[in-house]
Amino acid sequence: MKSLKIAIAVLVGVMAAGCYNDFETPAPRKLYTDADMTAQGLEQVSIKEVKGWFESAFGSISGTGTNDNWKTTNTLKFGELRPEEEEFEGLKGWPDAANKYIKGKVISSDRQGNIYKSLFIDDGTAGIELKLYNGLYLDYYLNLATMESQWVYVRLDGLFLGNYRMMLSIGDAPSDSNNASGRHKYYANSNLDNPNIAKKYVFPGEKTMLDSSNITEVDPQTYTSLSKDHFGRLVRFKDVKVRYAGVPNQDHVVKDAMKNGGNTNIYPSWIVTDTGIPQNAPWYYMAYNIENIRLYGSLLISYNDAAEYTSDPGIYSVRTSGYSQFAMRPVPKDGAVGTVLGIYAIYSKQSTFTGGENDWAQYQISISRIEDLDFNEEDLLTEAEADALAQWAFDNSYSTYDPFDPPVKYDPMGGMEGGE
């Protein structure tokens, strides 16, 4: 097994954010400007152009993020490759990026715990994920209630643009790990976990406001306008309908599960992915957080009542982390209509972007705040209703797994492991 370990070069002459003049009187944090980038000899490039570099190097985002081995784990390094890096078949260099930077507005927040170690920025041409560290809301400002944001500058040289399941992100070098079932998980890049290192590349700028160029709005008449160019961007889904699939709804009616290639997906549900084959059960909360077991939850929203496949236009899953502050909030009822604001993403090894049996895409939305899931109070399940539905689904054989007893066990020394 090969692992790529690359030392990050420290930028000369750049002071880390948050320096202090003396112990008693801290100096205000430096906010960077275009002039600071020019002084470093850097030229601005758009996020859209940077994402285009990846497709120029590898041909497509489809089929280039399967991440089964190092050959299929495709990564573009900004700058020249080192001799030891040339051994990795899926890694290419992009020398023209050596003197470039990108600038974007903050469009995500990890304050409520649903987004983890990621900062999404948008410059009006495209959005991109920056893979950083925890507690980013303390360093990079966003208030979605007022649409106040902050500019962020990213010096590209030495960073890595990676593709994981067709989502591009900027981070540190590729890495390898093992899941609970012992399978390798190849990552096209990794997080800049050390804030002091990250701040040599990512610089806070001045406050600004989000505008229509940073937020895409769709509704039942315009949703087909979404494309791969919107991955990583903030999208507001207006008048979108909650759709239960393969699980009983509030009236104990069960509609067909959604298809994904030859597989089936149920919604709403919790999901266990690290035991080999994904396992799930009907679950009527945003995610699972009981007795130190934390699992992702999925809620389906739809503009397309006739859709059969997760890849069909107008079908999206709201993915919620078991570590979010709102994990144990009951989900909306089947058929509820509301508004969802979140980062638009895809999860797939390949996609034709047309839907149907041969398109394996799952379009996913990550919300920063529970307030961004905007439904009327009367359209939400109560906790008693959520528990009763989960139990009824199990009692009537709509699930192989007891929804209150997922097939994982908690090891306080090592985290969650796969059950037998």
C-alpha positions in Angstrom: 0.0 0.0 0.0 1.4 3.3 -1.0 0.6 6.6 0.8 1.4 10.0 -0.4 3.1 12.2 2.2 4.0 15.6 1.1 5.4 18.4 3.2 3.7 21.8 2.7 6.0 24.7 1.9 5.6 27.6 4.2 4.9 30.9 2.4 7.6 33.5 3.0 6.5 36.9 4.2 2.9 36.0 5.0 1.8 36.5 8.6 -0.7 34.1 10.1 -4.1 35.5 10.9 -4.7 36.5 14.5 -1.2 37.6 15.5 -0.8 39.6 18.7 1.2 42.8 19.3 1.5 42.0 23.0 -0.3 39.8 25.5 -2.5 42.6 26.9 -3.5 44.3 23.7 -4.2 41.9 20.8 -4.0 43.5 17.4 -7.1 43.1 15.1 -6.9 40.2 12.7 -5.6 41.2 9.3 -8.2 41.2 6.5 -6.6 40.6 3.1 -7.4 42.5 -0.1 -6.6 42.1 -3.8 -3.6 44.4 -3.2 -2.1 41.9 -0.8 -2.3 39.1 -3.4 -0.8 41.4 -6.0 2.1 42.2 -3.6 2.8 38.5 -3.4 3.1 38.3 -7.2 -0.2 36.4 -7.6 -2.8 36.7 -10.4 -6.5 36.0 -9.8 -8.3 33.2 -11.7 -11.9 32.3 -11.4 -13.2 29.2 -9.6 -14.9 28.1 -12.8 -11.6 28.2 -14.7 -9.9 26.2 -11.9 -12.5 23.5 -12.0 -12.1 23.5 -15.8 -8.4 22.7 -15.4 -9.5 19.4 -13.9 -11.6 18.4 -16.9 -8.8 19.6 -19.2 -6.4 17.3 -17.4 -8.6 14.2 -17.0 -11.4 14.7 -19.6 -14.4 14.6 -17.3 -15.5 14.5 -13.7 -17.6 11.5 -14.5 -15.7 8.2 -14.2 -12.6 10.0 -12.7 -13.6 9.9 -9.1 -14.3 6.2 -8.5 -11.5 6.1 -5.9 -11.1 2.3 -6.0 -7.3 2.5 -6.2 -4.6 5.2 -6.8 -5.1 5.0 -10.6 -8.8 5.9 -10.3 -8.2 8.5 -7.6 -7.7 11.5 -9.8 -6.0 14.6 -8.4 -4.6 17.8 -10.0 -1.7 19.4 -8.1 -1.4 23.1 -8.4 2.2 23.6 -9.5 4.9 21.1 -10.5 5.0 17.5 -9.4 7.9 16.3 -7.3 9.7 13.1 -8.4 8.1 11.0 -5.7 4.6 12.3 -6.7 5.1 11.1 -10.3 4.7 7.5 -9.0 1.0 8.0 -8.5 -0.9 7.3 -11.7 -4.0 9.4 -10.8 -2.0 12.5 -10.0 -1.1 15.2 -12.5 0.6 18.6 -12.1 -0.7 22.0 -13.4 2.4 24.3 -13.5 0.4 27.3 -14.6 -1.3 27.5 -11.2 2.0 28.3 -9.4 1.3 32.0 -9.4 -2.5 32.0 -9.2 -5.1 32.6 -6.5 -8.9 32.4 -6.2 -11.2 34.7 -4.3 -14.7 33.8 -3.2 -17.5 34.6 -0.7 -18.2 32.2 2.2 -21.4 30.2 1.5 -21.4 27.5 4.2 -21.0 27.4 8.0 -20.1 24.5 10.3 -21.6 26.3 13.4 -24.5 23.8 13.7 -22.2 20.8 13.0 -23.8 19.5 9.8 -20.9 20.6 7.6 -17.5 19.3 9.0 -14.0 20.6 8.2 -15.2 22.1 4.9 -15.6 25.7 3.8 -17.5 26.4 0.5 -16.8 29.6 -1.3 -18.4 31.1 -4.5 -17.1 33.9 -6.7 -20.1 34.3 -8.9 -18.8 31.9 -11.6 -18.7 28.7 -9.6 -18.4 27.3 -6.1 -15.7 25.0 -4.6 -15.1 23.2 -1.3 -12.0 23.9 0.7 -11.0 21.0 2.9 -9.8 22.5 6.1 -10.2 22.1 9.9 -13.0 22.2 12.5 -14.5 25.3 13.9 -14.3 27.3 10.7 -17.2 29.5 11.6 -14.9 31.2 14.1 -12.5 32.3 11.3 -14.7 32.8 8.3 -18.0 34.7 8.6 -21.4 33.8 7.3 -24.9 34.9 8.4 -27.5 33.4 6.1 -30.3 35.3 8.0 -28.9 38.6 6.8 -26.9 37.3 3.8 -23.7 38.8 5.2 -20.6 37.0 4.2 -16.8 37.4 3.9 -14.3 37.3 1.1 -11.8 34.5 1.2 -8.5 34.3 -0.7 -6.8 31.0 -1.6 -3.2 30.8 -2.8 -3.2 27.7 -5.1 0.5 26.7 -5.4 1.1 23.4 -3.6 -2.5 22.5 -3.0 -4.5 19.7 -4.6 -7.7 19.7 -6.6 -9.3 16.3 -6.0 -12.3 14.4 -7.3 -14.3 12.2 -4.9 -17.5 10.7 -6.4 -17.7 13.6 -8.9 -17.3 16.4 -6.4 -14.2 18.6 -6.7 -12.5 20.1 -3.7 -9.2 21.8 -2.8 -7.1 20.5 0.0 -3.9 18.8 1.0 -2.2 15.7 -0.6 -4.1 12.5 -1.5 -4.5 10.0 1.4 -5.6 6.5 2.2 -7.5 5.0 5.2 -9.5 2.0 6.1 -13.2 1.8 7.0 -14.6 -0.5 9.7 -14.9 -3.4 7.3 -11.2 -3.2 6.5 -11.6 -1.8 3.0 -9.3 0.9 1.7 -10.8 4.4 1.2 -8.7 6.3 -1.3 -9.1 10.1 -1.1 -8.1 12.3 -3.9 -7.0 15.0 -1.4 -7.1 15.5 2.4 -7.9 18.2 4.9 -5.5 20.9 6.0 -6.2 19.9 9.6 -3.6 22.2 11.1 -5.1 25.8 11.2 -1.6 27.3 11.3 -0.7 25.5 8.0 -4.1 26.2 6.4 -3.7 29.9 7.1 -0.6 30.0 5.0 -2.9 29.3 2.0 -6.3 30.5 2.9 -6.7 34.2 3.9 -9.8 36.0 5.4 -10.9 39.1 3.5 -13.3 41.9 4.1 -17.0 41.5 4.9 -19.4 41.5 1.9 -23.0 40.5 1.0 -24.2 37.5 -0.9 -26.2 38.4 -4.0 -28.1 36.7 -6.8 -24.8 35.7 -8.4 -24.0 33.5 -5.4 -27.4 31.9 -4.8 -29.2 30.0 -7.5 -33.0 29.8 -7.0 -35.1 27.1 -8.6 -38.8 26.2 -8.4 -41.2 23.6 -9.9 -40.9 25.4 -13.3 -37.1 26.0 -13.4 -35.4 23.1 -11.6 -34.2 21.6 -14.9 -31.8 24.5 -15.2 -29.5 22.9 -12.6 -26.4 21.3 -14.1 -22.9 20.1 -13.1 -21.9 23.8 -13.1 -23.9 24.2 -9.9 -22.1 21.5 -7.9 -20.6 23.2 -4.8 -22.9 26.2 -5.1 -25.6 27.5 -2.8 -29.1 26.7 -4.2 -32.5 27.6 -2.9 -35.2 25.0 -3.7 -38.5 26.9 -3.5 -41.9 25.1 -3.2 -40.2 21.7 -3.2 -42.1 18.6 -1.9 -41.0 16.0 0.7 -41.3 12.5 -0.8 -41.2 9.3 1.2 -40.0 6.3 -0.7 -40.0 2.7 0.4 -41.0 3.5 4.0 -44.5 4.1 5.6 -45.7 7.7 5.7 -47.8 9.3 8.4 -50.9 7.5 7.0 -49.0 4.1 6.8 -49.0 4.4 3.0 -45.8 3.0 1.4 -44.7 4.3 -2.0 -42.1 2.6 -4.1 -38.4 3.0 -3.1 -36.1 5.0 -5.3 -33.9 3.1 -7.7 -30.1 3.7 -8.1 -28.9 1.5 -10.9 -29.7 -2.0 -9.7 -30.0 -0.9 -6.1 -32.9 0.6 -4.1 -32.8 3.6 -1.7 -35.3 4.4 1.0 -36.3 7.8 2.4 -36.3 9.0 5.1 -33.7 6.7 6.7 -30.5 6.4 8.6 -27.6 4.8 6.8 -24.5 2.7 7.8 -21.8 2.8 5.1 -18.6 1.6 6.8 -19.5 -2.1 7.2 -19.1 -2.9 3.5 -22.6 -3.0 1.9 -24.7 0.1 2.9 -27.4 -0.7 5.4 -30.4 1.4 6.3 -33.7 1.5 8.0 -36.8 3.8 8.0 -36.0 6.8 10.3 -38.1 9.9 10.8 -35.5 12.2 12.3 -33.0 14.3 10.4 -30.2 11.9 11.4 -29.3 9.3 14.2 -27.8 10.3 17.5 -28.6 7.9 20.3 -26.2 6.5 22.9 -23.1 7.8 21.1 -24.0 6.2 17.8 -24.2 8.9 15.2 -25.3 8.1 11.6 -26.2 10.1 8.6 -29.9 10.6 7.7 -31.4 11.1 4.3 -34.6 13.0 3.5 -35.9 13.0 -0.1 -37.3 16.2 -1.7 -38.7 16.3 -5.2 -40.1 18.3 -8.0 -40.8 15.2 -10.1 -43.5 12.9 -8.8 -43.0 10.5 -11.7 -39.3 10.0 -11.1 -38.2 6.4 -10.4 -34.4 6.9 -10.1 -32.3 9.0 -7.8 -30.5 10.3 -11.0 -33.8 11.6 -12.5 -34.1 15.4 -12.8 -35.8 17.0 -9.8 -34.9 14.4 -7.2 -32.6 15.4 -4.3 -31.6 14.0 -0.9 -31.0 16.2 2.1 -28.0 14.6 3.9 -27.7 15.3 7.6 -24.8 14.3 9.9 -25.4 12.5 13.2 -23.1 15.1 14.7 -25.3 18.0 13.7 -27.1 20.0 16.4 -30.4 19.1 14.7 -29.8 15.4 14.2 -32.8 14.4 16.3 -35.3 16.9 14.9 -38.3 15.1 13.3 -38.5 15.3 9.6 -41.4 16.9 7.6 -44.4 14.7 6.7 -44.7 13.1 3.3 -46.1 15.6 0.8 -45.1 18.7 2.8 -44.1 21.7 0.6 -41.4 24.2 1.7 -38.1 25.7 0.9 -34.6 24.2 1.3 -31.4 26.2 1.1 -28.1 24.2 0.8 -25.0 23.3 -1.0 -25.8 21.3 -4.1 -23.7 18.2 -4.7 -23.5 14.9 -6.5 -22.4 11.5 -5.2 -21.6 9.0 -8.0 -18.8 7.2 -9.7 -20.3 8.1 -13.1 -23.2 10.0 -14.5 -24.6 11.0 -17.9 -26.6 13.8 -16.2 -29.8 12.5 -17.9 -31.2 10.1 -15.3 -32.6 6.6 -15.7 -31.3 3.1 -15.0 -27.8 3.6 -16.4 -27.1 6.9 -14.5 -26.0 6.2 -10.9 -26.1 9.8 -9.7 -27.5 10.8 -6.3 -28.0 14.6 -6.0 -27.4 15.7 -2.4 -28.0 18.9 -0.5 -26.1 19.9 2.7 -27.7 22.6 4.8 -25.7 24.8 7.2 -28.6 25.5 9.6 -31.9 23.8 10.6 -33.5 27.2 9.6 -32.6 26.5 6.0 -35.1 23.6 6.0 -38.2 25.9 5.9 -41.5 24.1 6.4 -44.6 25.0 8.4 -44.6 23.7 11.9 -47.8 21.7 11.3 -46.1 19.9 8.5 -43.4 18.4 10.8 -43.8 15.1 12.6 -43.8 15.1 16.4 -41.2 13.0 18.2 -44.0 10.6 19.3 -45.1 10.3 15.7 -41.6 9.8 14.5 -40.9 7.0 17.0 -44.2 5.3 16.4 -43.7 5.3 12.6 -40.2 3.8 12.9 -41.5 1.1 15.2 -44.5 0.4 12.9 -42.2 0.0 9.9 -40.0 -2.5 11.8 -43.0 -4.4 13.2 -44.5 -4.7 9.7 -41.2 -5.9 8.1 -40.4 -2.7 6.1 -36.9 -2.9 7.5 -34.4 -5.7 8.2 -32.9 -3.7 11.0 -34.5 -2.5 14.2 -34.4 1.3 13.6 -33.4 1.9 17.3 -30.6 -0.7 17.1 -28.4 0.0 14.1 -25.9 -2.7 13.0 -22.9 -0.9 14.6 -21.3 -1.1 18.0 -19.7 1.7 19.8 -16.1 1.4 21.0 -15.2 4.3 23.3 -11.6 3.8 22.5 -11.9 3.4 18.7 -15.3 4.8 17.6 -17.9 2.9 15.7 -17.2 -0.5 14.3 -19.2 -2.8 12.0 -21.6 -5.2 13.7 -21.7 -8.9 13.1 
